[in-house]
Amino acid sequence: MVNKLRLTPVLCTALGAALGFYFFAGLPPRAALLLLFVPVTALCLFRVLSSINPQSRSLRLTAVLSAVFTAGLLLGSGAAKAGRSEVKFAIPQDQIIALEGVLLEDPRLISGGRAMASLSLHRCAGKGGLRADSSGELTVFFTEANAARLREFGRGSVIFIEGRLRETDTGYTYSAQSLHVVKPASAVERMRTDIRLNLINRFDGSNWGGLALALLLGIKDNLDANISASYRDAGCSYILALSGMHLAVLASLIAFLLKKPLGLKAASVTGAVIICLYCFLTGPMPSLNRAAIMYLLGVLAVIGALPKEPMSILGLSFLIQLVISPSSGNSISFILSYLALAGIFVIGQPLYSLLSGKVPDFLMQPLSASCGAFLATAGVTGFTFGVLAPAGIAAGLVLVPLTTVFMVGSLVWLALDFISVSGLLSQPLCLLYLIMEKIVSIAGGLPRISASAPAVILALSLAVSLSIPVLEYRRRAVMLNIKPFP
C-alpha cells in the first residue's frame, strides 16, 4: 500500500527550513533579500486572491503554504547562523599553550590508541602567564596515555589540557599532551559513564563484542578496523551508525514485552520513556536522535494527537531537531539520515507499487526501500566520499535481517550474562558474526562507482528519482481509466 504524498503545511515548512539552512543562509545579504522577495510576493498575491474568492479552497491552501514556506525559510536561515560555533580566543593564537573546557561527548578511540572528543571552551592560557576567556567548540586529540584515564570521566567533565593549537581548512584542532580533570561530571553523567564502561567490560574479550557494542550503543572503540572498512567499502556503513533500524529493533522488543500486559497506548508511552533513556545513554548522535524524535511523534500519532502521515512526521522531526540542535544540521549523518528516509517514502514506496507482483513481496519491500534510500543519498554521498557502492543495496538485503538477529541475540546474551549463563549464546553469536564478516568482505570487494563528477551523479539520481513517482502516477491514472466489464 503506497501512501499518497501530500504537501501539508508541516512538510512545506520543513522544505522551506531545509532551503534556508543549506542554501539561503550562505548567500550574500542582498541576494538573500532578493530571493526572500519571491515567497513574500507569492504569499501576498495568494492572500489577496483568497480574500477576493473566499470560496476557493485551493487558493486558501496555497496562501497558507506560502506563509509557512516563508516562515520555514527564515527559521532555517536563523538555525544555520545559530549552528555556527565560532571559536574565539582573547589572546593571540600563537601564544596559546593551554585550554580549559567541558567535554561535550564521550572520547572516541582512534588509531594508535589515541582519543578524540569535542570540547566546549571556557578559558585559554598563553605564554607568560596570560589567561583569558574563550568560547566555541573544537576537536581535541589526546595521547594514548591520557585516553584510558579520560574514558573513565566521560562527557560533562571539566578538563584542563596543555598542548598545541592547530588551524586547518575546517577550523581549529588541539593536540593535548597533558590532561588535568578540573571538575568531574555531574552525578547523573557519572552514573551514565559507569553504565557504559560496565557494558564495554562485559562485551570485552569476545571477537563479536566490538560489533555488538557498535550496534547497541554506537561505541566503535572495540570494533575491528578491518570490519569497519569492509562495511564502508560495501556501502553498508549505515548499518553501523545508530539510526532508525537499530531503534526499530529496540522498539519492537519493547512492544513485544509490553503490548499485551499494558495495551497499545500504554506500551507506546512506556516505550517512549525507555527510548529517551536509551538516547541519553548512547549520547548525541544525529541519526539516532532523528529516529527517536520520529518515534516520539509516532507515539503521539498512535494516541491521536497527530495525523498518521509519515512525510509530515519526518518534516516535523526535522524542524524539532533543527531548533533543538542547530549545529547537528551540519553533520553528514544528519543529512544522509533524513535524505534516506525521505527516499524510502517518496521513491521506495512508488517503486514497490510499480514492481509489485513481478518480484516476491518479501524481497520487494526491502529492495525498494534500499533503492529509494540509495537514490536519495547518491548525490550527497558522491560529493562527500567521492565513490558510490551500489553493491550495498543487495548486501543490505542480507545484512539487515542478520544484523537484527545479531542485535536481539546480543541483548539476550547481555541479560543472561547478569546471571552468568551467557555462554549458551556465545558460539551462535560468534558464528553469526563470522557470516556477517564474510558477506561484507565479499560485497566490499565488488566494483564501486567513482564519483569523479559528483554533479553528474546528482543529476542522474534526481532524474531517476523523479521518474519513479511519475511512472507510478501514470500507472495509477491508467488503472483508474480502465472501463469495467459490462
N, C-alpha and C positions, 0 to 999 in steps of 0.2 A: 504494500500500500504506500503510494507516494503522497506525501503531504504537499498540498498546494502552497506555493510560495506567495506570500502577500507582503506588500510594502507597508508595514504597520508604522505608527509614529515612533515606537521604540527602536525599530530597526532603522528607520530613516535618521533618527538622532545618532545612532551608533555609526552609520555611514558618514554622517557629517563630522562626527568626532574623529573618526579614523583619518578622514581627509585633512582635518585641521591639525591633527597631531603629527602626521607623517609628511605632509606637503605644505600646508598653509603656513605653519609656524616658521618654516625655514625661508620664506620669501622676504624680500625687502619690504619695508613698511608701505611704500607706495603701491607696489604690486599687490600686496595683501589687501589694501583698502580697495583697489580696483576690482579684485576678484570678489571681495565681500559685497561689492555693489550689486553683483549679479543676483545672488539669492535674496538679498534685501528687496531689490526691484521686483523680482518674481513674487515675493511674499506680498508686497503692496498691491501688485496687479491682481493676484488671485483673491486677495481680501476684498478689493473693490468689486470685482466681478461677482463674488459670492454674496455681497451685500445687495447688488443690483438684482441678482436672481437667487433669492434665499431658498428656493425650492430645489436647486441643483445640488444634489449630494456630492457629485464628483468635484464641483468647484469648492465646496466647503472642505472636503477631504484634502484637496490639493493645497488649499490655503494653510491647513493645519500642518501638512507635511513640509511645506516651505518654511513654516515658522520653526518647527522642531529641527529641521536640517540646518537652518541658520544658527539655532542655539547650540546644536552639536558641533558645528564648525568653530564657534567661539570657545566652547568647552574644551575641545581637542587642542586648540591653539594655546589656551591657558595652561592645560595639563603639560604640554610639551615644554613650556617655559618653566613650570614648577618642577619638572623632572630633571632639569639640568642642574646637577650638583657640582657647581664650580668650586674648585679647590682654591682657597685664598690663604696666603701667608702674610703676616705683618712685618716680616724681616726678609732680606734678600735670599733667594732660593739657594744660592751657592754657599750661604753661611749656615744653613740648617744642618744640624747634626743629630737631633733627637725629636721625636714626636710623642704626643700623648693623645689617646682617644679610646673610643668604645668599639669593641668587636661587634660587627653587625651580623655576623654569620659564624657558623662553626668552621674552624680551619679545615681546609681540604689538603690531603697529602698529594704531592706531585712527584716528579722524577727525582731520584736521589734521596728520597726520604724527607725532602723539604716540605713546607706547608705554605699555603697562601690563604688570605682572608681579606675581607673589606673592612676598613677602619673608618669610623666617623671621627674626624679630627676635633680636638678641643684646644690643645696648645702645641706650640713648637718651641724648640730651644736652638740657639745658634752659638757660634764661637764667641768666646769672651764672656760667657755667662748671660747672653741675651735670651730673654723669654718673652713670648707674645702669644696672644690668642690666634687661633686659626679655625677654619671651617671647611666643610666639604667632605667628600668621600674619596678614598684612594685605595688601591690594592697594595697589600704588604706581603712580601715574601720572607719567610722565616727559615733559619738554618735547621738542619736535621736535629741538632742538639736541643733546640727550643721547641720543635714541633710536638714532641711527645708531652712536654710539660704544658704547652699551650692547649693541647687537646683536652686536658683534664679540667680546664677552667671554662672553655667554650664561650658561646655567644653571650654578650652582655657584660663581659669583664672589661674593666678599665685597665689599659696597659701603657707602659712607658717603654719605648724602643729607641735604640741608638743604631745608627747605620748611615746609609747613603740614599739621597733622593735622586731619582732619575726622571727625566721628561721624555716621553715618547710621542708618537704621532697621535695617539688616542688619549693622552693625558699623563698624569704622574703615577709612578710606582715607587715603592720604597723597599730597599733591601735591608732588613733588620739583622744586625749582628748580635745584639744583646737584648734581653727581654726582662722586664720587671712588671709584675702584676701589682698595680696600684690599689685596685679595689675589686674583689670578686663580684660575680654577677649576683642578682637577687636570689632569694631562696627558691623561688619558683623556677628560675632559669637553671640554678644548680641542680635541682631535682630532675629537670629535663635532661641535663647533660649526663647525670648519673645513670638515667634510664638508657640513654643512647650508648654509653660506654659499656653498660651491662649487656646489652644486646650484641654489641660488637664482640665482646669477650665470649659470649655463648656460641656465636657462629664461627669464631676463630678456630682454626685447626682442621677444617674440612675444605676440600677443594671446591666445593659448591657454595660455601658460606659467603664468599665475596659477592657472588651473583645474587644470593638471597638478600643480603644487606642492600644491594643496589636497587633491587626490585621492590623491597618492602619499605625502606627508609630513605632511599636516594643516596646512601653512603657508598661511594665508589673507591674509598681508600684501599680496601682489601680486594678489589676486583682485578683479576689478571689483566695486564696491559694488552696482551695479545687478543684476549676475548673482546675487550673494548674496541680494539682496532678492527677486528673481524665484523663486529656489529656495524661499525661505521662504514666499512668498505661494502658491506652487503646492503646498505641503505636501510638498516633496521635500528638506527640509534634511538629512534623514538621509543623503542621497547624499553630501553634502559633509563629513559627520562620519565620521572614520575608524572603521570598525567591522568586523563580520564579512564584509560584502560585499567590502570592499577587501582584507581578509586572505585571503578565498577566492580572489581573483584571483592574489595572490602565491603562495598555497599551490598553486594549480593549475599555475602556471608551474614551481614547484619540482618538483612531481610529474611534469610532462611532461618536464622535463630530466633528472631523476634516477631515476625509477622503473625505466626499462629497464636502465641500466647498474648500478644498485645493488640493485634489488629493492625490494619494497613497504616492508618494515620498516626497512631501512637508509635509504631515501629519506625515510621519515617522521621518523626520528630526526634526520637531517641537516636536514630542513626545520624541525624544532623549534628547532634551534640558530640557523638563519637568521632565524626568526620572532622569537626573543629579541633578536638583534642589531638587527633592524628596529624593535622596540618601544623599544629603548634609543635609537635614532637619532631616532625621532619624539617621544619624551618621554612623560610620563604623561598618557594620555587614557583615561578610564574605559571608554568603549565599546570602544576598541581593546584595552585590557587584558583586558576580558571575553572578546573573541573570541580573544585569544592564549592565555588560560588554557584556554578550551574546546578550542582546537587541540591544546595540550599534553596535555590529558586524553584527547582523541580519539586521539592517538598511543599513549597507554597502553592504550586500548581495542583499538587495532589489534594491539599486541604481546601482548594477552591479559591485561594487568594489571588492567583494569577492564571491567565489563559494558558492552555497547553499548546503553545506554538514554539517549536524548537528554535527557529531562527530568531524570534523575538527574545527568547530566554538567552540565547547566545549574545545578542546585541546588548541586552541589559547587563549581562555579566561583564562584557567589555567596558561598558560605561562605569560600572561599580569599581572594577579593578583599576581603571584609569584614574578615577577620583581618589581612591584609597592609596594607591601606589603609582604615581605618575612615572617614576623612574623605571618601573618594570616594563613600560611600553617600549623602551629602547632595547629590551632583551630579545635576542633572536628566537629563544624558546617561546617567548610570549607571542611573537608574530607568527611563528610556524604553528603554534597550538591553535590559535584562532582561525588561521587560514585552512588548516587541515580539517577542522570540524565544519567550517563553512563549506568546504569542498565536498564533504560527505553528504551534507544536506542538499546543496544546490546542484552538484554534479553526480554524486554517487547514487542518490535516490532515483533521478530520471534514468540513469544508465541501468539500474536494476530493473526498472519498468520496461525499458527498451528490449532488454535481453531475457526478460522473464519467460520461462518456458523453453528457451533454447539451451540453457545451462542449468544443471541441477541446482535447486534452491539453496541447499546447504553450502554450496560453493559460490553461488552468485552473490549472496548477501555480503560476505566479507570481501569478495573480489571487487564488487562495485564500490564499496566503501574505501578500499585501498586505492583504487584508480582515482576516485574523487579527491582523496587527500593528496595523492601524488601530483595530480594536475594542478591543484590549487596552490601547492607549495613549490612547484618546479621553478618558477621564476626567482623567488627569493633564495631557494637552495642554490641555483646556478650562480647568482650574484655573490652569495656568501662563501660557498665552498668550492665553486668552480668545477663541479662534477655532479652528475646525476647517476643514480644506481637503480634503474628500473627493475633489476632482479629482486629488489626489496619487496615489490608487490607480490610476487609469487612466494618468496621466502616468508613473508609475513603471514600468509595463509596457514603455514605450518607452525611457525614460531609463536604466534599469538595464542592459539589454544594450548600449546605445550607450556608456554610461559604462565598461563592461567593455572594449569595443573601444578606447575612448579611452585607458584606463589601460595596456593592453597596448601600444598604439601609442606612448605616451609613454615607456614603458620601453625599447622597441626604439629610439626616437629617441635616448634618452639613451646607449644602448650605441653607436649609430652616431656620436654626437657626439664620442666619445673618439677616433674615427679620422677625424673631420672629413668625414663623408659623410651627416650627419643631414638635409641639405637635401632628400633624396629623400622624406622623410615630412612635411616642414613643411606643404606645401599640403594633403595629405589630412587632417592633424590640424586645420588651420585650418578646412577645410570642415566637418569633424565638429563642431568647436566651435560654428560658426555654426548648424548644425542643432539642436544641443542648446540653444543660447541661444534660438532661435526657439520651441522646444517649451515650455520653462519660461516664456517670456514669454506664450504663449497660455494655458497652464494657470494661471499666476499671475493672469490677468485674469478667470478664471471665478469665479462666485459662491462665497462661503465661508459657513460656518455660524457665526453669532455665539454664543459660549458665555456669554451673559449670566447663565445659570443653570447653572453647571457641575455642580451636584449632580444636576440632571435629566439632563444628558448622561451622567454617570457611571451613573445608574440605568438609562437606556436601553441603554447599551453593555453593562452587566452582564447585562441581561435577554436581549439578542440573543446575547451571547457564550455564555450558559448554554444557550440554546435549541438552538444548533447541535449540541453534543455529545449533547444529549438526543435530538434528532431522528435523529442518526446511530445512537445506541444502539437506538432503536426500529426503525429500518430494518434493522439487523443482526438484531434479535430476530425480526422478521417473516420475514426470509430464512431464518433457522435453523429456523423452524416450518413452512416450506413443505414439504409432503409430496412425496416423489419420485414420478415417474410409475411406474405398475405395470409 
